[in-house]
């Protein structure tokens, strides 16, 4: 650790310069950059970029594009130069979907296009593997829209699909609430988790069609589950689903393009009492470990390990290091996990043990207003 004098100097500098905000700890040889989606309370807030460089003892956040209202989801293409975000808002035509060019030298975003999401409160973006299509899931609108991406970054609206129905919770499931839109690795299917209807919708994708999406099937989950986010395994044959309202992880076989339940695993320790709000699911590089966040009164990260038979079991529940871990992400090399906390306004760093997948909270921590999404940029 640095000397008391050095620590005081760093503290004074961080107070004097609100951007960047940084903290420091011990040295290691690695460097990472993440786009950070947030909820905003003022025009000076928006999309941020986080730099984490253990070799320089640095965890730092800078504003990348101010003036974007509630950019709660932000991602980039494979080369990291084209960035997509949304504005989680409501209006005559719903929220907005935006495309940018990222200048990594100046840490700035150049706006290329802004278009309606055609539904209120978009909360999720899905980018097709060939980067020709992007989808927006509109939570309050209960629908999803798909856009064709032009070479200049313009977004052409192709189709909007409205869900219908409800489920058993009158406060949370009174109507459809699309919460995620995820392409399979081959780009031939789109799975859509709808918290309001307690269903996962399976769409066929064909980018050459005027309307690229065709509904193939619907899967009803346990009433009251509230499916939220999902991830495909690398080969696309397994799907991991977070059930927000019951704090469950469900694992499905998808080898025949049909969802078939294999396991249903709880995020909760025995005897837990209180509110829950399971949020995000992430996979290790070889799908051997699954990580899930849980908000409410839990504020935990759960770690699941795959055994030799392909079954998963929970091996760790650890405090997330803050309040309301809506989102988190692993570094691509698997050395670290960064946990973003909407309620405590911070991002913390865990060290990950590559031998057993477990997490250990470090002292790295950075303050930022309501961080709710993390996307790692390529080095």
C-alpha positions in Angstrom: 0.0 0.0 0.0 1.1 3.6 -0.5 2.3 5.8 2.3 -0.1 7.9 4.3 1.2 11.0 2.5 0.7 9.5 -0.9 -2.8 8.3 0.0 -3.7 11.8 1.2 -2.4 13.4 -2.0 -4.5 11.0 -4.1 -7.5 11.7 -2.0 -7.1 15.5 -2.4 -6.7 15.2 -6.2 -9.8 13.0 -6.5 -11.8 15.6 -4.5 -10.5 18.5 -6.6 -11.2 16.7 -9.9 -14.6 15.0 -9.9 -13.7 13.4 -13.3 -11.7 11.2 -13.2 -12.5 9.5 -9.9 -9.8 7.0 -9.0 -8.4 4.7 -6.3 -5.2 2.7 -6.0 -3.9 -0.5 -4.6 -1.1 -3.1 -5.2 0.6 -3.7 -8.6 -0.1 -6.3 -11.3 0.5 -6.5 -15.0 -2.9 -6.0 -16.7 -5.0 -3.2 -18.2 -8.8 -3.0 -18.8 -11.3 -0.6 -20.1 -15.1 -0.8 -19.7 -18.0 1.2 -21.0 -20.3 2.1 -18.1 -24.0 2.6 -18.5 -25.8 4.7 -15.8 -29.0 6.3 -14.6 -28.6 10.1 -14.7 -29.7 12.9 -12.4 -28.2 15.8 -14.3 -27.2 16.8 -17.9 -23.5 16.5 -17.0 -23.9 12.7 -16.5 -24.2 10.1 -19.2 -22.1 7.3 -20.6 -18.8 6.8 -18.8 -15.6 4.9 -19.5 -13.7 3.0 -16.7 -10.0 2.3 -16.8 -8.5 -0.3 -14.5 -4.8 -0.7 -14.6 -3.4 -2.7 -11.7 0.2 -2.2 -12.9 -0.3 1.6 -12.3 -2.5 1.1 -9.2 -5.4 2.8 -11.0 -9.2 2.4 -11.1 -10.5 5.5 -12.8 -13.9 6.7 -14.3 -14.2 9.5 -16.9 -17.3 10.9 -18.5 -17.4 9.8 -22.2 -20.6 11.4 -23.4 -22.6 13.7 -21.2 -26.2 14.7 -21.9 -27.4 11.2 -22.6 -30.5 10.5 -20.4 -30.4 7.2 -18.5 -28.0 5.3 -20.8 -28.6 2.1 -18.8 -27.3 -0.2 -21.4 -24.2 0.3 -23.6 -22.1 -2.0 -25.7 -19.6 -2.0 -28.6 -18.8 -4.0 -31.7 -15.9 -6.5 -31.8 -13.3 -3.8 -32.7 -14.6 -1.5 -29.9 -14.9 1.5 -32.3 -18.7 1.4 -32.9 -20.7 1.9 -29.7 -24.5 1.5 -29.1 -26.5 2.8 -26.2 -30.1 3.5 -25.3 -32.0 6.2 -23.4 -34.3 4.5 -21.0 -37.2 6.9 -21.2 -40.8 7.1 -22.4 -42.5 9.3 -24.9 -44.7 9.4 -28.0 -42.4 6.9 -29.7 -40.8 5.5 -26.6 -37.1 5.8 -25.7 -34.2 6.0 -28.1 -31.4 3.9 -29.5 -28.1 5.6 -30.3 -25.0 4.7 -32.3 -21.6 6.4 -31.9 -18.0 6.2 -33.1 -15.6 5.9 -30.2 -12.3 7.9 -30.3 -10.1 6.0 -27.8 -7.4 8.6 -28.1 -9.6 11.5 -26.9 -12.1 9.4 -24.9 -15.0 10.9 -26.8 -18.1 9.6 -28.6 -19.3 11.0 -31.9 -23.0 10.6 -32.3 -23.9 8.9 -35.6 -27.6 8.2 -35.3 -30.5 8.4 -32.8 -33.8 6.7 -33.5 -36.9 5.7 -31.5 -37.0 2.3 -29.8 -40.8 2.2 -30.6 -41.6 1.4 -27.0 -41.3 2.9 -23.5 -38.3 2.5 -21.3 -35.9 0.4 -23.4 -33.6 -1.5 -21.0 -31.6 -4.0 -23.2 -29.7 -4.1 -26.5 -28.8 -7.2 -28.4 -26.1 -7.0 -31.2 -26.1 -9.8 -33.7 -22.8 -11.7 -34.2 -22.3 -10.3 -37.7 -23.1 -6.8 -36.3 -25.7 -6.2 -39.0 -28.7 -6.1 -36.6 -29.4 -4.7 -33.2 -32.5 -5.3 -31.0 -34.0 -3.2 -28.3 -36.1 -4.6 -25.5 -38.7 -2.1 -24.2 -39.6 -2.9 -20.6 -42.7 -0.7 -20.1 -43.7 -1.0 -23.7 -43.7 -4.8 -23.5 -42.3 -5.1 -27.0 -39.0 -5.4 -28.9 -37.7 -3.7 -32.0 -35.0 -4.7 -34.4 -32.9 -2.4 -36.6 -30.6 -2.9 -39.5 -27.1 -1.3 -39.0 -25.8 0.6 -42.0 -22.1 0.9 -42.7 -22.2 4.6 -41.6 -23.8 3.7 -38.3 -27.3 4.7 -39.2 -30.1 2.5 -37.8 -33.0 1.5 -40.0 -36.1 0.3 -38.2 -37.2 -3.1 -39.5 -39.8 -4.5 -37.1 -41.5 -4.1 -33.8 -43.2 -7.1 -32.1 -45.7 -6.5 -29.3 -46.0 -9.1 -26.6 -49.3 -9.6 -24.8 -50.5 -11.3 -21.5 -49.6 -11.1 -17.9 -48.8 -13.4 -14.9 -49.6 -13.8 -11.3 -47.9 -10.8 -9.6 -50.4 -7.9 -9.9 -47.7 -5.3 -9.2 -44.9 -6.5 -11.4 -46.6 -8.7 -14.0 -49.7 -6.8 -14.9 -48.6 -6.6 -18.6 -45.6 -7.7 -20.7 -42.2 -6.4 -19.7 -39.4 -7.4 -22.1 -36.2 -7.5 -20.2 -33.6 -9.0 -22.5 -33.1 -9.8 -26.2 -30.1 -12.2 -26.8 -28.8 -13.6 -30.1 -27.4 -17.1 -30.1 -23.7 -17.4 -31.2 -24.7 -18.4 -34.7 -27.0 -15.4 -35.1 -29.9 -17.6 -36.2 -32.0 -17.3 -33.1 -33.1 -14.6 -30.7 -34.3 -15.4 -27.2 -36.4 -12.8 -25.4 -37.0 -12.9 -21.7 -40.3 -11.3 -20.6 -40.7 -10.7 -16.9 -44.3 -9.6 -17.2 -45.6 -12.7 -19.0 -43.3 -15.3 -17.4 -42.2 -16.4 -20.8 -39.1 -16.9 -22.9 -39.8 -16.3 -26.6 -37.7 -18.1 -29.3 -37.5 -16.1 -32.6 -35.9 -17.2 -35.8 -33.6 -14.5 -37.3 -33.1 -13.8 -41.0 -31.3 -10.5 -41.8 -32.3 -10.8 -45.4 -36.0 -10.6 -44.7 -37.9 -7.3 -44.6 -39.1 -8.5 -41.1 -36.1 -10.3 -39.7 -37.9 -12.0 -36.8 -40.3 -15.0 -36.9 -41.7 -16.4 -33.6 -41.0 -20.2 -33.4 -42.1 -21.0 -29.8 -42.9 -19.7 -26.4 -41.7 -21.3 -23.1 -43.7 -20.6 -19.9 -41.6 -20.6 -16.8 -42.8 -21.1 -13.2 -45.4 -18.4 -12.5 -44.0 -15.5 -10.6 -40.4 -16.2 -11.6 -40.0 -13.1 -13.7 -37.3 -14.0 -16.3 -34.8 -11.2 -16.7 -31.3 -11.8 -18.3 -30.0 -14.8 -20.1 -26.7 -16.0 -21.6 -25.8 -18.7 -24.2 -22.9 -21.1 -23.7 -20.1 -20.6 -26.3 -21.5 -23.4 -28.6 -25.1 -22.1 -28.2 -26.4 -25.4 -26.9 -27.0 -24.3 -23.3 -28.9 -21.3 -22.0 -28.5 -19.8 -18.5 -31.6 -17.7 -17.3 -31.9 -15.5 -14.3 -35.3 -15.5 -12.7 -35.5 -12.0 -11.0 -38.4 -12.4 -8.7 -37.6 -15.8 -7.2 -33.7 -15.5 -7.2 -33.3 -18.6 -9.3 -30.8 -19.7 -11.9 -32.2 -22.0 -14.5 -30.2 -23.9 -17.0 -31.7 -25.1 -20.3 -30.6 -27.4 -23.1 -31.0 -25.6 -26.4 -29.2 -28.1 -28.7 -32.3 -28.6 -30.9 -33.4 -25.0 -30.8 -35.9 -25.9 -28.2 -35.6 -24.9 -24.5 -35.6 -27.9 -22.2 -35.0 -27.4 -18.5 -32.0 -29.2 -17.0 -31.5 -27.5 -13.6 -33.1 -25.0 -11.3 -30.7 -23.6 -8.7 -31.3 -21.1 -5.9 -29.2 -18.1 -5.2 -30.2 -18.0 -1.6 -28.6 -19.5 1.5 -30.7 -21.6 3.8 -32.8 -19.5 6.1 -32.5 -16.3 4.1 -35.4 -13.9 4.6 -36.0 -10.7 2.8 -36.4 -9.1 -0.6 -34.6 -10.4 -3.6 -33.9 -9.2 -7.1 -31.7 -11.4 -9.2 -30.2 -9.4 -12.0 -27.2 -10.4 -14.1 -25.6 -13.7 -15.3 -22.1 -14.1 -16.7 -20.0 -17.1 -17.7 -16.3 -17.8 -17.4 -14.3 -18.2 -20.6 -14.9 -22.0 -20.8 -18.5 -22.0 -19.3 -17.2 -23.9 -16.3 -18.3 -21.2 -13.9 -21.5 -19.2 -13.8 -21.8 -15.9 -11.8 -25.1 -14.3 -10.8 -26.0 -11.1 -8.9 -28.9 -10.7 -6.5 -30.1 -7.3 -5.2 -32.9 -6.6 -2.6 -31.8 -7.5 0.9 -29.3 -10.0 -0.4 -26.7 -7.9 -2.3 -24.7 -11.0 -3.2 -22.7 -12.6 -6.0 -23.3 -16.3 -6.4 -20.7 -18.7 -8.1 -21.7 -22.0 -9.7 -19.3 -24.7 -10.8 -19.8 -27.3 -13.5 -18.9 -30.9 -12.6 -17.7 -33.7 -14.8 -21.3 -34.6 -15.7 -22.1 -31.1 -16.9 -24.2 -30.3 -13.8 -23.7 -27.1 -11.9 -23.8 -26.5 -8.1 -23.3 -23.3 -6.1 -19.9 -23.1 -4.5 -19.9 -19.5 -3.1 -22.2 -16.7 -2.0 -20.3 -13.5 -1.3 -21.3 -10.0 -0.5 -21.3 -7.9 -3.7 -19.3 -5.1 -2.0 -22.1 -2.5 -2.2 -25.8 -2.0 -2.5 -28.0 -3.1 -5.5 -25.5 -5.0 -7.7 -27.7 -4.6 -10.8 -24.7 -5.4 -13.1 -21.2 -6.9 -13.0 -18.7 -8.3 -15.5 -15.6 -10.4 -15.7 -12.5 -9.3 -17.3 -11.8 -11.2 -20.5 -8.7 -12.9 -19.0 -10.8 -14.1 -16.0 -8.6 -12.5 -13.4 -11.1 -10.0 -12.0 -14.8 -9.3 -11.6 -16.1 -5.7 -11.4 -19.4 -5.2 -9.6 -21.5 -2.1 -10.2 -23.9 -0.8 -7.5 -26.8 1.4 -8.4 -27.8 2.3 -4.8 -24.3 2.8 -3.3 -23.0 4.6 -6.4 -19.8 2.7 -6.8 -17.9 0.0 -8.7 -15.8 -2.5 -6.8 -13.2 -5.1 -7.9 -13.0 -8.7 -6.9 -10.0 -10.9 -7.6 -11.0 -14.2 -9.2 -9.2 -17.5 -8.4 -8.6 -19.2 -11.7 -8.2 -22.6 -10.0 -11.6 -22.8 -8.4 -13.6 -19.8 -9.7 -14.1 -18.2 -6.3 -14.1 -14.4 -5.6 -12.2 -12.3 -3.1 -13.1 -8.6 -2.6 -10.2 -6.2 -3.1 -9.8 -2.6 -1.9 -10.2 -1.2 -5.4 -13.3 1.0 -5.5 -14.5 4.0 -7.5 -17.4 6.3 -7.0 -19.9 6.9 -9.9 -23.5 8.0 -10.1 -25.9 5.0 -10.4 -23.8 2.6 -12.5 -26.0 -0.2 -14.0 -24.1 -1.7 -16.9 -20.5 -2.7 -17.7 -19.1 -3.7 -21.1 -15.4 -4.5 -21.6 -13.7 -2.9 -24.6 -11.0 -4.8 -26.5 -7.4 -3.9 -25.6 
